[in-house]
Amino acid sequence: MRHPPRSALLAVVGAVALLGSVVVPAVTAQGATPVCTVQYSVAGQWDTGFQGTVRITDNSAALTGWSLTFDFPGGQEVTQGWNAKWSQSGATVTAVNESWNGSLGSGASVDAGFLASGP
């Protein structure tokens, strides 16, 4: 059984962006809470691809929009997605909120997912 790209988790956590092009750091000063956190998981996998999910949680003031950018490590390609507008250029994948799930109150989360092909 193949294992999904676990290094994508590090890329996801390191590349959350809020509307307005503010980059949220994956590592904060000791004791500081990041503006957002991202959880990445693989919900299923098969010989030619896998299903990935992300949960973005707002840890600060309310947001009016969100976007997430991460890099796949080796030839994976998003073929379908939900609960976000998914796009990909090379290894770089971007998910942007839908019109109905962009607003997040403090402590609120949004879940989005995708199917991807590749190793």
C-alpha positions as CSV (number, residue, x, y, z in Angstrom):
1,M,0.0,0.0,0.0
2,R,1.3,3.4,-0.9
3,H,1.5,6.2,1.6
4,P,0.1,9.6,0.7
5,P,2.3,12.7,0.6
6,R,2.8,13.3,4.3
7,S,5.1,16.3,3.6
8,A,2.1,18.0,2.2
9,L,0.9,18.4,5.9
10,L,4.0,20.6,6.6
11,A,3.4,22.6,3.5
12,V,-0.3,23.1,4.3
13,V,0.4,24.3,7.9
14,G,3.0,26.7,6.6
15,A,1.0,28.3,3.9
16,V,-2.4,29.4,5.3
17,A,-3.2,32.9,4.0
18,L,-6.0,35.2,5.1
19,L,-7.8,37.5,2.6
20,G,-5.6,40.5,2.1
21,S,-2.5,38.4,1.5
22,V,-1.5,38.2,5.1
23,V,0.5,35.0,5.6
24,V,-0.1,33.1,8.8
25,P,3.1,31.6,10.2
26,A,3.2,27.9,11.0
27,V,5.5,28.5,13.9
28,T,4.9,31.4,16.3
29,A,6.8,32.9,19.1
30,Q,6.7,30.6,22.2
31,G,3.3,30.9,23.8
32,A,1.7,32.8,20.9
33,T,-1.4,31.4,19.2
34,P,-1.5,31.3,15.4
35,V,-4.2,33.3,13.7
36,C,-5.4,30.1,12.0
37,T,-4.6,26.4,12.3
38,V,-4.9,23.8,9.5
39,Q,-5.3,20.1,9.9
40,Y,-4.6,17.9,6.9
41,S,-5.6,14.3,6.7
42,V,-5.9,11.5,4.1
43,A,-9.4,10.1,4.2
44,G,-8.7,7.3,1.8
45,Q,-6.2,6.1,-0.8
46,W,-6.0,3.8,-3.7
47,D,-3.5,2.7,-6.4
48,T,-3.9,5.9,-8.5
49,G,-4.7,8.6,-5.9
50,F,-6.2,9.6,-2.6
51,Q,-8.8,11.8,-0.9
52,G,-7.5,14.6,1.2
53,T,-9.3,16.8,3.7
54,V,-8.4,20.1,5.4
55,R,-9.9,21.8,8.4
56,I,-9.1,25.5,8.8
57,T,-9.8,26.9,12.3
58,D,-9.9,30.6,13.1
59,N,-8.1,31.3,16.3
60,S,-8.5,35.1,16.4
61,A,-11.0,37.7,15.4
62,A,-13.7,36.9,12.8
63,L,-12.6,36.5,9.2
64,T,-14.5,37.5,6.1
65,G,-12.6,35.2,3.7
66,W,-9.8,32.7,3.7
67,S,-7.4,30.9,1.3
68,L,-5.0,28.1,1.7
69,T,-1.9,27.3,-0.4
70,F,0.3,24.3,-0.2
71,D,2.7,22.3,-2.4
72,F,2.5,18.7,-3.3
73,P,5.9,17.0,-3.1
74,G,5.8,14.8,-6.2
75,G,3.4,14.8,-9.1
76,Q,0.1,14.7,-7.4
77,E,-2.8,16.6,-9.1
78,V,-6.1,17.7,-7.7
79,T,-8.9,16.3,-9.9
80,Q,-12.0,17.3,-7.9
81,G,-12.7,19.3,-4.8
82,W,-15.6,20.5,-2.6
83,N,-16.3,23.3,-0.1
84,A,-13.6,25.5,-1.7
85,K,-12.6,26.7,-5.1
86,W,-9.6,24.5,-5.9
87,S,-6.9,25.3,-8.4
88,Q,-3.4,24.1,-9.1
89,S,-0.4,25.4,-10.9
90,G,2.5,22.9,-11.1
91,A,2.9,21.5,-7.5
92,T,1.2,24.5,-5.9
93,V,-2.5,23.9,-4.9
94,T,-4.8,26.8,-3.8
95,A,-8.2,26.6,-2.1
96,V,-10.3,29.7,-1.7
97,N,-13.5,30.0,0.2
98,E,-16.9,29.6,-1.5
99,S,-19.3,32.5,-1.2
100,W,-21.2,30.7,1.5
101,N,-18.3,29.6,3.8
102,G,-15.9,32.5,3.8
103,S,-17.0,34.1,7.1
104,L,-15.5,32.4,10.2
105,G,-16.1,33.6,13.7
106,S,-13.5,33.2,16.3
107,G,-13.1,29.5,17.1
108,A,-15.1,28.4,14.0
109,S,-13.8,25.9,11.5
110,V,-14.4,25.1,7.9
111,D,-13.8,21.7,6.3
112,A,-12.9,21.2,2.6
113,G,-11.7,18.2,0.6
114,F,-10.3,17.0,-2.7
115,L,-9.5,14.0,-4.8
116,A,-6.0,13.8,-6.2
117,S,-4.3,11.6,-8.6
118,G,-0.6,10.6,-8.6
119,P,1.8,8.8,-6.4
